Amino acid sequence: MLRNYLKIAFRNLVKNKVFSFINITGLAIGMSVCMLILLYVSHELSFDKFHQNGKRVFHTLVKMKFGTNDVQFDLVSKNFGQTVKSANQEVEEFARIGSLYQDDAVVKSDENHKFFERKIIFSEPSFFKIFTVNFTKGGAALSEPNTVVINENIAKKYFGDENPIGKILTYNKNDILKITGVFKPLPTNSSFSFEFIASLPTFVEIRKRIKGNNYDSEEFVGMGSYETYFLLNKPESEIKVEKSIPKLLTKQEGNGLEGHSEYVLEPFWNMHLGNNWGDFSNTKYVSIFMIIAGIILLLALINYMSLTTARSTIRLKEVGVRKVLGANRKNLAAQFYGESILMSLISFVLALMIFQILRQPFYNLLDLKIDDSFVTSPLFLGILLVLFIITALIAGSYPALLLSKYSPIQVLKGYFSKANHGVNLRRGFIVFQFMASVVMIICSLVVQKQLQFMQTQKIGLNKEQVLVIPLSNEAKKHYTALRNDLKQDVGIQQIGASSLSMFKGGWSMYFTKTPTTNEDVSLNFMNVDGNFLKILQMDWKIKPLNMEELAFGNNKMIINETAIEKLKITEKPLEKTVDLNGSKREISGVLKDFNFTSLQQKIDAMILVVVHDTTALRTLYLRIDPKTDLQQKLAAIEKTYKKHEADVPFDYYFLDDAFNEQFRSEQRMGSLFAGFTGIAILIACMGLFGLITFTAEQRRKEIGIRKVLGASIANLVGLLSKDFIRLVLIANGLAFPIAYYFINNWLQGFAFKTDIGVSIFIISGISALLIALLTVSYQAIKAALMNPVKSLKVE
């Protein structure tokens, strides 16, 4: 029986080559896109699940409400973890992580192996009791100062095939680190990305060399310099432990932050999707991708069901004869399900091939790193199996149920052949396919328009031709000599400096009160030199009374328009003072608002403190003459840099690139939407092509008779096309409000956004109409040109 079903299925496959090709190719494309998206989604949802205790691990967060600003960070004091553990028997273990947040850490094993390293953390032995890290050599001996464990890739990078245990690494020239262990690299679905873990006592010693360290005393409990993780006896203990924290905090007189802080425990497994501000790592994009995967697979399945049911009238006599010969509905359903399984299996194999071809370009587009072991893991293989089963079941469900239910008497009498059975359903399928395609076209166009808007938006400063050089701690020692040498370099028009790297280095913040109403406010701030404003060509709202004195005296500061509003200074802001951390600062000028963060956010209050002593500033800004040869100029600047700091690699970026990098997730989303839209349109057109081909075959005699009676080719093309074009118009009408709803919601996430405009809907609708017309016209013209004598002879 099974052999007979497979033989019939294969014969039908070969006999109807055009329809088989459309069904197999459509399903393969739909499934391959689903595979890529499901790979991304399953990888995102599996983050940190490899940690054996992950369900019981909690991360400490400090949330602050200061005026209109919500601030969140995860740094607490050195003694915070031990204090909370001592007060709560539910806490089994805690681990602290220290980070110096330096992009300029230079690690060296010898003169030939010296590199910038950014994936360095400091922790303690309890870290390995909480988190799963697999050691291949040595162990987690991090209780002593100047010890470090490294992963296998780092071991090979610095020592080749030699055993690294006991060998020495030099950290930023000052600290000697002895290697005590080597661990396997963390999988790509890990929130942690460290490659080095140095001992916490090493971190303490380095911190002691940093001025202004207020949080490292053994007694203080509150905000500080350490990420702290807790391992609880059970997840439900989170609430009790969290409630105990306020009573344990050190009371500080005059601490304005204490009343604004809330300490919470966040489940470790929620970190990646719940509080991640990275590229695509959040629930919004996971949800969007899942919807797109569902739509594209559904479009492919609709093609299969639509073409199968359209051709059902051809197979009705076969069904009738089988029923007369004793076949029951169950046998017939099994036969048609067998055909759909065969078709799905062929499509699935083809989809796997497409998936393998597109996997790396997909990674590159999303800047993804996914281990090959994850692709072959039981989890993902199980997902692929479920995808195949769902595809086969859905694809075969409607045809099997529809064709198996017919009465043999009605079938053999030709009742269903005359009834145009299933026409309305197929029309509904076409409407849905083109509605989905038009929605995606509109979304794709709006995403591209928003990207163009952000790239061309005036942001209140000139970011073009500005080279930014972050200075390492070592390079800052030669700040004056380096700057003087660069000034002599032809092709460098201006040089400025700041305490932070714009669009990359984050922002420092002051918490204070308005001088007039005594309300709580938070103000971003950055120390700059006198040339910073000139090099970025910022505009003045209110110029300083004495421009020459601007660079002198640490009590002077420049603020933007938003800061004036936030501080509730209604008139004559110049020479008014603001209390910044106990120091009275005088406002000497007001700048027009400028974007110092992404255009997704509103412009916030900013203070620029113009300092006289610029040697403490860690970032240089060089305006490059646009006429100069950029590559030669970069080589000359690097040579000058190496003259003063040979041991620290030369690092730089361009300000406009850094600005554009802030919305790279939108850029990638735009590229993906364009690709997915193209695929959706292709699948919809394949289905439309199949239906017009079938319609032309069914109406071959009608076309022949009309042609004999004098109908023109244009009349015949219009006859075959008008029903399909009408359906596409209906699809447009349904798609417009749906697309507007989704894309308008997406745009609400941007403080600065483009208008959607009517033109995008018109362009999308006309595009869909033209695509459908071209698809239908080819087969319609082919049918209209057929010799009517030949058509009428066919029985």
N, C-alpha and C positions, 0 to 999 in steps of 0.2 A: 504493500500500500504506500509506504513512505517513498519507496523507489519510484513508484508510478507518479506520485505528486511532484517529486523533484524533476522527473523527466518532462512532465507537462510544463512545469514552471520554467525550465530551461528552454523548451521549445518556444514558449510565449515570449521569452526574453529575446531570443534570436530573431523571431519572426517580426517583432515590432521594434526595429532597431532605433528609430528616431525617439519613440516614447521611452524606450529602455535607457537610451543615452541621457535623455533629459532627467529621468527619475534618478538614475544612479549618480550622475554628476551633481545634480541639485542636492541630493542627500549627502554626498561626500563633502561638498563644500560646506553645507550647514553643519555637519558633524565635526569637520576639521576646525572650524571657527569655534564651535562649542568646546572642543578639546583644549584649544589654546586658552580660552577664557576660564574654563574649569581648572586648568593647571594653575593659572594665576590666582583664582579665587581660593582653591583648596590650599595652595601654598600660603596665602595670607591668613586663612583661618586656622592653619596648623601651627602658626607661630608660637614658639616656646613650649609646645606640647611635649617635646622630648625630655623636658626636665621632670624627673620622677616625682618630685614634691611640688610641682608647679601649682597645683590646685590649692595648696595651703600657704603659698608665698604671697606676701603683701608688701607693697612699695609705699613709702611715706611721702605724702604730698602736703605742701603748705599752700593754702588758698587765701588770698587777701582781697578784700573789697575796700578800695581806697578812692573815695569820691565816686566818679563815674567809671573808674577803671577796675577791671577784674584781673588780678595777677596770680599766676600759679608757678610754683617752682618746687624742686624736690631736694633741697639742701638743708640738712639739720645739723645740730652741733655734735661734737665728738662723743659726748656722754649720753646723747639722746637714746640710743639703742639699749645700752646697759640699764639705764633708768627705767625704761618701759618694760624691759624683761624682768627686772627685779620686782616690779609692782604687779606683774601679771603672770600667774603660773601657766596661763594658756600659751605663752610665748616659749617655744622650745629652743629657738636659736635666733640670732640676728647677725647680720653682716653689713659692714660699712664699705662704701666705695668712694675713693677720693679721685678727683680728676683735676688736672691743672688747666684744662681748657686752653691748651696751647697748640697752635697749628705749626709751631716751629721746633718741636722736639727733635733733636738730632741724636740718633743712636749710632754708635760706632763700635766695631769689633777690631778693626785695624784700618790702616790708611786706604786700603782698597775696598773696604766695606763700610760705607758711611752714608746714611740715608735719613731723609725726613720720615718720621713715624708719627701717625696721628691716632693710632688705635692702642693707646696705652692707658691702663687704669691702675689704681693702687687698691689693694684689698687685704684681707686677712684669712687665716685658715678656715674659719667658719663659712666662708663663701662657698667652699667645695662641699660642705655638709648640706647646704641649702640648694645649690644648683648642680646640675649634672655636667661635669667636665671630665672627659676621659683622658687619663695620662698614659703615655706610651713609654716614657722614661722618667725616672726620678719620682718626685711627689710634690705635694702642695706645702712645702716648708717656707711659709711666708711670715713666720713670727719674728724673724730676725731682721734688722735693718739691712739695706743694700742687697736684698735677694729678689729674684725675679723668676717667673715661669713664662715660657714662650710656647707658641704653637709650632707644629712641624714645618710649616711653610717658612716661618721666620728662622728656624734652626737651619734649614737648607740655604736660605738667602744669605746668612752671615757666616755659616761654617761648612757649607757643602755637605759631604757625607760623614764628616767627623762627628763624634759624640759630643754634644754641646754641654753636657752636665759638668759643672765646675768651671766652665769658661766664663770670661768676663765681658760685659758690655758697658760702654761708657754712655751715660745719659747727659746730654747738654753740657759736656766738658767737665761738669762738676761732680757727678755722682757715679760711682763704680757699682755695677749690679752683677752679682754672681748668680748664674743660672742653676736652679735647683730642680727643675722639672720641665718636661716637654709634653704638651697635650695635643690631642687631635683638633684640627680647625673646627670651629663651631659651624653647624649647618647653616644654610642660607636662610632658614626660617627661624632665626634667632634674633631677639630684640637687642641682645648684646653683640657687639662686633669687635671686641678686643682681640688683640694678637699678643699683647704683653700684659701680665699682671705682676706688678712690683709690690713689695710688702708695704703695709700701711705705715710702719715706723719710718720708712724712707719718705713717704708723703709728708709725715709730720716734720721731719728734718728740713725738707724743702720749704714747707710752709713757714717754718721759723725764720727763713731768710727773706720772706716776703713781708714788707712793712704793712702796718694796719691790720694785722690779724687779730680780730676781736673774739673769735668764736672757738678757740682751741683749748680753753681752760677745762680742767677735769670736772669742775663743779657746774658749769653753765649747761642748761637744758633749754633748747629753743632752736632758732634758725642758725645755720652755720655753713660748713664746707663739705658735708658728707651726704651722699645718697645712702639711705638706710633701708634694708630689707628685713622683714620678719618672717620666720617660719612658725606658724601657729599649729596647735594640736589638731584643730579642725577648722574648716573655712568659716563656720558659724561664729567662731570666737572673735571675728573681726569687730563686731559692734561693741562688745564689752571692752576690748583693748582700746579701741578708738575713743570711747567715752572717758577712759581713764587719763588720757594724755593731758587735757587742760590743767588738771590738778598737779601735774608733775613739772610743768614749765617753771623756769626761774623767773621770779617777779623782778622787774626792773623799773626803777623810778624814772619817770620822764621818757620812757620808751613809747614813742607814738605809734609803733607798729603793732604792739601787743594786742590792743583791742580790735584790730582789724584782721587778725590771723585765725585761721581754722586748720587744724591738723587732721588729715584724713588718711585712711589706709586704703589703697587702691589694689584690687586683685592683680597679681602679676600677669595673669593671662589676658587681662583687659588692656594692658599697656600699649600693645602694638596698634590695635584698631581704635582703642578708646581715646588715647591721648597722644596721638602721633601726628605731628605737623609736617611730615615728609611729603614725598612726591605723590605716590598713589596709595600709600598705606593707611587708608581709613575706610570706614564702612560706607561712606558716600560712593566711592568709586567701585567698591565691591558690589554694591547694590546695582549701580548703573550697568556694570559689566554683565551681571547675571541677567538683567532684563534684556540686554542686547543679545546675549547668547540664546535666551528663550525665544526671542522674536525671530532670529535667523533660522534656528532649528524648526520653528513652527512654520516659517515660510517654505522651507524645503519639504516638510511633511505635508503641507497643504498642496504643494505641487503634485506629490505622489498620489494623494487621495483624490484630487481633482481630476487628474488624467486617468486614474484607474476607474473612477465612477463614470467618467465621460465615455470611456470605452466599454462600459459594462453591458451596453445593449448588444455589442458584438458577441459577447460571451453568454448572453441569456439563453440561447438555444442549448448550449453546452450544459448549462445549469439544469434546464428543463429535462434534457435527455438523461442526465445523471440521476435526477430525482425519480424519473419514471423507472429507471433501472434499479432503484432501491436505495440510493444514497440519501442519507438524512441531513438535516441542517448542520449537525455537528461535523460530519465528514466534509461537507463543502466548506464550512468555516475553517477547518483544519487545512484544507487544500489552499485556500486563499491566504491564510496566515503563513503557510509554508512558502508561498511565492514572495510574500513581503519579507520574510526572514532571509530568503536567498538574496533578494534585492538589497536588503539592509546589510547583509554580510559582505557582499561585493562592495557596496558603498563604504562600509566601515574599513575594509582593507585599504581602499583608495584614500579614505580620509586619514588613516594613519600615515600613509606616505606623504600626503600634503602637510600634515601636522609636523612631521620630521623636517620637511623642507622649510617650513615657515617658522619653526620654533626659535632659531637664533635671531632672525630679523625681528621677531616679536619681542624677544628679550632686549635687543638693542633699542627698539623704539621706546620701551617702557623703562629702560635702564634697570632691568631685572637681573638678578643672579639666582638661579635655581639649580641645586645640585642634580646631577644625572641620577643619583641614587633616589631622589624624591620622585622622579619621573617613573622609575621602575619599582617604586614602593608599593606594598599591598594596598595602601590607601588610594593612590591615584589609579592603579590598575583596576581596583574595585569600582571607582568612579566611571572609568571607561566602559566596564562591563555593564553597569547600570545604564549608561548612555545608550549602548547598543540595544539592550533589552527594551528600554522605553521607546526608542526609535522604531524597532520592529513591531512592538505591540500597537503603538499609535498609528503607524503607517498602515498596518493591516487591519485595524479594527473596523473602520467604516466600510471598506470594500467587502470584508468577510461577512459582516452582519447584514449589509445591504443585499449582496448577491445571493446569500444563502436563504433568505426569507421568501423569495418569490415562489408563487404557486406554479407548478409545472404546466397546468392547463392554461393559465393566463400567459405564461411565457411562450408556449408552443402556438398559441393563437395570435401572438405578436402584439399583445396589449401594450407592453412596456416599450416596444419599438416605436409606437405611435404617440406615446405620452410625454416625450421629452423629459423623462424622469431624471430628477436631480439637477435640472438647469438652474433653478434658483439658488441651490446650495453652491454650485460652481460660480455663479455670479457673486455670491457673498464672499467666496474665497478670493476672487480677483479684487474685489473692493478692499478686503482686509490687507492683501499683499501690497497694493499700491498705496493704501492709507499709511501702512507702516513705512514704506519707502519714502513717501513725501514727508512724513514726520522726521525721519532721519536726515533727509536732504535739508530741511529747514534748520534742524539742530546743528548740522554740520556747518551750514553757511553762517549762522549766528555765532558759533564758536570761533570761526575764522575772522569774522568781523570784530568780535571782542578782542581777539589777539592783536589784530591790526590797530585797533583803537588804543590798546595799552602800549604798543610799541611806538606809536606816534604821538601819544599824549604829552603835552607840555607838563613837566613835573617841577618847574620852579628852579631848576639848575641845569647847567650844561654838562652832560655826562659824556659827550663825544670826545675822543682823542685824549682821554685821561687814563694814564697808567698808574695803577695802585701797587705799591710795594710794601707788604707787611714786614716789619722788622723783627727779627728774633731778639731775644734778650741779649745775646752776644753782639749782634749787629748794632743794637742801640748804644752800646758803649762807644761806638765810633760815629755816632750820629752827626756831630758837627762837621767832622772831616769829610764824611760821605756826602753830606748835603752840599758842602762847599765845592767838592769836585764835580758833582752833578750840575751845579749852577754854571760851570765853565763849559759844559757839553753843548755843542751846537745842535740845534733841533729840539732842545727842551725850552719851551717858552716860559713856563712858570713852575715853581715848586711850592707845595704847601704840605701841611701835616695835620694829623688828628690823633686822638687817643684810641679810636676804633676804626675798623675797616668798613666803610659804607657798603650797605647791601649784603654784607657777609658777616660782620663782627657782632651783630646784636647791638643792644643799647644798655647803657647804665641808666639808673633811675633814682630820682630824689622823691621823697614823700614829705610833703609840707602842708601848710595851710595858706589860704588866700589872705593877703594883707588887709583886705577890707571887710570880708564877711567871716573870716576864720573857719572856712570850710576846708575839709580834707581834699587835697589834690595830689596827683602824681605827675611828675615832669621828667621826660627823657632828657638826658644831657650828654654832651661830648666836649672834651677839651680840644681846642684847635689853636693853630697859630694865626698870625695876622694875614697870611696869604691864602688861607683856606677859602674864605669867602670870595676872593678875587678869582682863584683858579676855577671854581665851580660857577662863577658868574651869577651869584644869587642877587635878587633884587631887594632893594630897601623899601620898607613901608614907612619907617621913620629913621632917617640917618642919624648916626651919633653926632653929638655937638662938636666933637673934636676927633676927626678921623685919624689924625696923626698919633693920638694917645691911645688908640684902640688896642694896640698890642701890648700895652704896659699896664701893670697893676692887676693882681689876681682877683680883685673885688669886682671887676667889670664883667658884664655878661651881655650876650645878644640873645634875644628870644624871638619866636615867630608869632604870627597873628593869633594862632590857636591858643598859645600860651597866655596871651593877653586876655582872651576870653575866659580861659580856664581860671586864671588868677583873679577874675572879676575886677580888673583895673579898667575903669570906664573912661578915664581921661588922664592926659599927660603922664604916660608911662615912664618916660625918661627920668632917670635918677631916683626912681622909686626902688626900694630894696625888698628882697625876698630872702627868707630864712632857709638856707640849704644846709641841712645837717648841722645846725648850730652856728653857721657862718652867714653873716649878712652880705648878700651880693647885690650890687647896684646894676639896674638895667641901663645900658648905655645905647642901645639901638634895637629896632624892631625890623625883622626880615619878613618879607611876604612869605606865605606858606609854601613849603616845598615838600615833595614826597621823599621821605627817607626810609620808607618801608614799601611793601608791595601795594599796588593799586587796589588790591582786595580790601585794604583797610583805609579807614578815614585818616586824614592827616591829624596827628596828635601833637600835643605841646612839646616843643623842643627848646632846650637851652644850649647855646654854644658859649662856653667859657673860653675867652681868648687869653691864653697864658703867655707870659713873657719867657719863662724857661721852657723851651721846646724840646729839650733833650729827653724828657720823659714820654714824649709822644711816640707811638709805636707804628704809625703808618704814614708813608710818604705818598703824595699825590703829584704826578708829573704830567703837565699838559704838553703833549707832543705836537710839534709842527706837522700839520697834515701833508706838507710837501716833502717831508723827509722819507727816506726808505725805512719802513718800519722794522724789517728784519735786521738790517744793519744797525739801526738805532738800539734795538733790544740787545744785540750782541755787545755794543759799546757800553750800555748801561750795566750789563752783567759783568763786563770786565772791570768797570769802576767799582762795582759792589764787591767783587772777589778781591780787589786790591786791599780792601779794609776788613773783609771777613771771608777768608778762604775755606773755613771749616763748615760753614752753614750754607746749604744749597740756596741758590737764587730762586725766589718765588715771587710771582706777580699775577695780576689780573687786570683786565680793562673794565672800567666802571660801567660802561654801557652793557657789556656782556653779563656782568654781575646783576644788573637791574633786570635784564631780560631773563636771567636764570631763575628769578623769583616766581615767574609764572610758567616754568617749564612743564608743570603738570597739565596746565591748560593747553600748551603747545602739543603735548603728546596726546591729550584727549582729542584735540582737533584732528590730528593725523589719524588716530584710531577711528574717530567718527567718519572721516572721509573714506577710510578703507572699508569699514563696516557698511556704510551707506552704499558704496559700490557693489559690495557682495549682495546686499539686500535687493538692489535694483536688478542685478544679474539673475538672481534666483526668480524674482517676480517675472522678469522678461522671459526666462526659460519656460515658466509655467504658461505664460500668455502665448508664447510661440507654439507650445504643444497643443493648447486648446484651439488656436486658430487653424492649426494644421488638421486637427481632428474635425473641426467644423467644416473646413473646406472639403475634406473627404466625404463627410456625410451629405453635403449639399452639392456634390459634384454634378448629379443629373439636373438639379435645379439651375445651376450655373450654365450648363450646356443648353438647356431649353431657353433660358433668358437670352443667351448669346445668339441663338438661332432666331429669336424674335426681335433682335436688333439692339439689345442692351450693349452699351459701351463699356470699355474696361473701367473707366472712372465710375460708372454706375455700379458695376460689380464689386469694385474695391470698397466703395462706400457702403454697399449692402452688407459685406462681410465685416467691415470695420466699425460701423456706427454703434453697434451694441457694446463692443469693448470700450470704445472711446467714452461712451456715456457712463460706463462703470468707473472709468478712471476719473471722470469729472466728479462723480459722487464721492469717490475716495478722497479727492482734493478737499471737498466741502467738509468731510469728516475730519481730515487730518489737520486742517488749519487751527481750529480751537484747541485740539489736543497738544499740538506742537507749541502753541503760544503758552499754554499752561506750564508745560515742563521747562521750556527755555526761559520763560520769565522767572520761574522759581530759581533756576540756575544763576541767572544774572543778579538776583538779590544778594548773592554772596560777594559781590564786588561793590566797593564804595564808589568807584569810578567805572561807569559802564556805558556802553553804546546803546543807542535806541534800536529796537528790533526793526521797525519800518515795514511798510506795506510791500515795498519792492521785493523783499526776500520771499514773501508768500507768493507773489506773482511769478517770480523767477522759478521757484520750486514747482509750482503748479504747472507752468508751461513746460518746464523740463520733463516732468513726469509724463505729461501729455505727448510731447514729441517722442520720448523714448518708447512709449506704448504704441504710438502711431507708426514709428519705424519698424517696430517688432511685428505688428499686425500687417503692415503694408506689404512686406516682402512676400509673405505666404499668400496674401490676398491677391497680389498682382500675378503671382505664379499660377494661382488657380484660375484667375480671369483670362490668362493667356493660353490656357489649355485648349486644345482642339475640341470643339463641341461634339463632333462626330465620334471621337474617341471616348468622350465622357458618356455619351448616350448608349454606346455599345456595351459598356460595362454592366454586368448583371450582378 
